[in-house]
Amino acid sequence: MNPASAARGATPLPSRIDRLRIRHLRLLDLVARNGSLTAAGEVLHLSQPAVTKMLQELELAFGCKLIERTTRGGRLSLAGERALERLRVVLGAIDAAGEALLARPEVPLVRLGMLPLVGVDVLPRAVARLRAQGSLPRLAVREHSVAGLAAMLSAGELDCIVGRLQQDDAGQLKAGARITRLRDEYLAVVCAPGHPLAGRRGIALADLHEGPWILPPLGTHTRDVFEQPFLDSGQLPPVPHIESASFHSNLAMTAAGDFLTVAPATALAHYQAMSMVREVRLRVPFASGHLVFITPAAIESPPAVDQLREALVAVTAQDGGLPPAPVRRR
C-alpha cells in the first residue's frame, strides 16, 4: 500500500510523532511559503526522493494527508493548514530558545510585540517596575499594526503582544489566545491649545471637516475607527493633508500648527501633560476599545512572560492621570 494512501485512514501514533525531527516540522511551513516540495527541498538541501520520504513519514505520524499535489507543485490540505497553525507556534518556540541562549543565557528573553502607543507610557513604567524588582528580562520589541502583531503571534514569532483591540478583534483571537484586559482605551481628536476647537464643547462630526487633518494610513486600525462614525452618519470622512503611522510625529506636528489628528488616550495624556496639545471635546465620542496583553493559548507562557504580564497589570491598575473616557451625550 502507498504510504500516503495509508496515511489518510491512519490514526496518529505517539511513537511515530516522537520520531519526527525539526526538519519534518519545517517542511510544511516551507511548502506553504514556496508552493512546492521541490522548492522546500532546495531550502532544506535535500533531494526530491528524500523530501518525498520525509513527507510520507510526516503524514504517517499524523495519520492524514497534509499536502495535495498540484500542477504548480503542491499546497497544504485543510488538515495540513490546521497542523501548520500549531506547528508554527512550536517552531517559533524552538527559534526563541536559540535566540535566548545565543547571548546572556542566564537572562530570559521575551519577544514582545506592541502598538507604538504602548511605548509612550505603559511599557516604560512596567520596565521600571521589573528592574526595581530585579526581574527585568531581555526584551526584543517589535512594533506593528494590530493585524501584523496577531499574525506574528500566530506564527510563533512573538511570545506576547500588548495592544488596543476592539470587541470584534478580541472575538477573532479568543480561540487561539489568552487575553488579559489591562484597561479601557479610547480614541481622541487632538488639536493645539490655540486651535479654534480647543475651547469649545459638544463638537459635532460636521465641525471636523474643516481640518486640516493628520491621520494614520488607510487600512490601519485607528483609521478605521476614526472613519466609521462619519460613514455611519452618511458623511464622507475627512481627507488628510498628511498621512503618518507615527502617533509621536502626528502629535508633534499638531502641537506646532493648526492641524487636527487622532490619538489613543495613552498618547494624548503624555503630550497633554506637557501642555502641547488639547483634546477636542466631541458631542459623541469615538468607539473605545481595550488595552490588552495577549499570549498564545497553545503553549504555556514562560515565567518571564508571566512576570511582564503582572507588571503591566500592576501599572495600568494604578492609572489615574489618564483622561477619563468621554461620556456619550444624546
N, C-alpha and C positions, 0 to 999 in steps of 0.2 A: 504493500500500500504506500502511496505517495505520502511522505511526512506532512506536507502542507495540508493534504486532504484529511489525514488523520487528526490534525490539529483542530479542524472545525468542530469535531464532536467530542474532543477530549476534555478531560477535567484538569484544571491546574493542579500540579503536584508540588508540594513544598520542596521535595528533593530535587525536582527539575529546576525550580526557581533558584534554589540555593547554588546551582552550578553556573548560573549566569554571571557574566563578568560586566564590568562597567562599559566595555565596548558594545555589548549586546544592547544595553540601555540607550547608548548614544546613537545606535543605528536608526531607531525610529525617529529621533529628532533630526538626524541628517537627511533621511528620506523626506520628511515633512518640509525641510528647508530647501532641499535641492531638487526634489521631484523625481528621483530615480535611485535604484540600487547601485547603478554604475557610479554615479556621482558620489554617493555615500562611501562606496568602496575606495574611491580615489582619496577622499579626505582621511579615511582610516588606513590608507596604504595597504589595502587588501585586494586580492584578485577577485574576479567575478565568482568563481566557484566557492571561494572562502566566504564571501558575503552571503551567497545563497545558503550555504550551510549554517551560517550564523542566524539568518532569518528563520530557517527551519527549527533550530534549537530554541529560538525565542518563541515561536508560535506553539511548539510542543510544550514549553514551560507554562505558557499562559492558557493553553487549551483552546485557542481560537485563531482565526485568520486575521492578521494585523495589517498586511499590505496587499493591495489589489494591483495587479499588473495593468498598465495602460499602454496605448500606442506611443506615448511620450516617455514612458519609463515605469513609473509606479506612484501610487498615492496611498495614504493610510486609509484603512477601512474605518467604519464607525467605531469598532472595537479598538482599533489602533489609535484613533484620536482620543478615546477615553483613557487608554493606557498611558498615552504620552502626557496627558494632563497631570497624572500622578507622578510619572517618571521624571518630568522636568523639575518638580519640587525636589526629588531625590538627587538628581544631577546637580541642581543648584546648591544643595546642602554639601555635596562632595566637593564642589568647586570652592565653596565658602571655607570648608575645613582646610583646603590647601592654602588659601589666602591668609587665613588666620595664623597658620603655623609658619608662613614664609618669613615673617619678621615679628619679633617680640611675642613668641608663642605663649609667654606667661600671662599676657593681657588678652582677654577675649575680644573678638571683633564682631561688631554689629553693623550690618549693611542696612542703612536707613534711607528710605525714600520719603520725600516730603514735598508739599507745595511750598513755593517761595515764602508765603506769608508766615509759615511756621518758624522760619529763621529770624524773624523780626523780634519776637518776644518770648514765645513758648520754649523753643529749644534752648536758647541761651540760659534761661532760668533752670531748666531741667539739668543741663550740663553742669552748671554751678552747684546744684544740689548734690549730684552724684560725685563731683570732685571733692566736695566738702566731706562726704561720707567715705571717701577713699575707694569708691566702686565704679569710677568712670571707665567704661570700655573704650577700645579704639572704635571710632565711628568712620564709616565710609558713607558719606552723604551724597545722595542723588536727588536732584530737583527735576520735577516733570509735571505734566498735567495729571488730572485725576485718572483719565483713561490710560495714560502711559504708565503711571505708578501701578495701577491694578494689573496691567499686562506683565510688568516686570515681576510683581509678586507671584503671579500665577506661573511664570516661567522659572521660578526659583532663583531669580537674580537678586532679590531683596529678602531680608529677614522680617522686615516690618515697614509699615508706612504710616505717616501722620498727615492727615489732610482734611479738607472740608467736603462733606458728602451731603447731597440731597437725599430725601427718603427713597427715591427711585434707585439711586446708586447703591444705597445700603441693601435694598432688596435683591439686587443682582449679585451682590458679593456674599450674602449670608451663607449660601450653601458651601462655599469653599473658603470661608474666612472666619476668624474670631474678631469681633468688632467691640472695642471698648469706647464708649462715648466719653469724651473729655469735657465738652461744654457746647452750648449753642453758639453759632457763628452766623452773623447776618451781613448782608452786602449793603454798603452805604454809598450815597452820592457825596462827593467831596469837592470843595472849592477853596480858593484862597480866602483869608479873613476879610479882604477888602472887596470881594466879589459882591455884586448886587443881590445875589440869592442868599448870602451868608446871614443876613439879619432878618429874613422872612420866615414865616411858619406856614405849614399846610401847603407846601408846593405841589402843584398838580403835574402829571406827566407832560401835559401840553406845554408847561412852562420850561421844560427841559430841552426843548428842541432848539432853543437859541444857541446853545453851545458857546464856543467850540469845544469838541469832546476829544479826550484821550481815552481809548478803550483797548482792552485785550483783543487779540486777533479773533477772527471768525472761527467758530468751531470749538473754542475753549469753553470750559465750564462757566466761568464768570461772564463771558459774553452772552451765553445762552440765558443765564439767569437774568441778566440786565435787559435783554431784548424781549423776553416773554411777556411782561406786563404791557408793553406797547402793542404787541401783536394781539394779545387778548382783548385790548380795548379798541381794536380796529385802526391803530396808528402805525405808521412806519417808524422803526427805531431810528434814532439819530445816526447820521453817518459821521464817523470820527475823522477829525483832521489829522490825528496821529494814531497809529496802531502800535502798541508795545505790550509785550508779555510781562514786563517787569513792573511790579507794583511800586518798587522803590523809585524807579525812574519816573513813572507816571505821577506819583505824589510830589516828587521834587519839582517836576515841570509845572504841575498845577499850582504849587505854592509860589512859583516865580512869575505866574502870569494870570490870564483871565480864563483859563481852561476849567472844564468840569471833567471829573473822572469818577470811577467806581473802585472801591477797595473794601476788603473784609474788615470787620471791626478791629481785628488784631492789629492790622497795619495802620488803620485810622488812629487808634489810640496812641500809638507810638509817635506819630507826627503831630497829632493834635496836642499832646503834652508839651511839645516844643513850640506851640503857638504858630506852627507853619501852615496849618490847614484848618478848615471848619467843616462840619457835617451839614449838608443841605437837609433841612427838616421836611420830609415828604409827607403829603397827606396820607398816602398809602405806601408803606414801606415795601421793599423788595422781599422776596421769599427768604426765609432763614434756613440754614442747614445745620449740620453738626460737625464740630471738630472731633475727629475720631482717631483711634490707634488701631491698626489692623495687622493681624498676623495670619499665616496660612493655617487652616484647620487640619490639614493633612498630617502635619508633623508637630511634635511637642517643641515649644519655644525654648531656646537655651536660657539659662539663668540670667545672662546679661541682658537679654531682650526683655525678660520679665522685670528686671530692675529698672530699665529705661521706661517701661510702661508705668511702673509705680511712681517714678519721679514725675512723669508727665501728668498723671492723675493728681499728684500732690500739688504741683504748681498751678494747675488750672483750677483746682478747688479753692485756691487762695485768691483767685482773681476777683478784685472788687473795683479796680480802676478802669475797667473797660467801659465804653459807652453802653448803657443798657439797651437791649433790643427795643426798637420803637414799637409803640402800640398802634394797631390799626384803627383808623377812625372812619366811621361811616360818612 
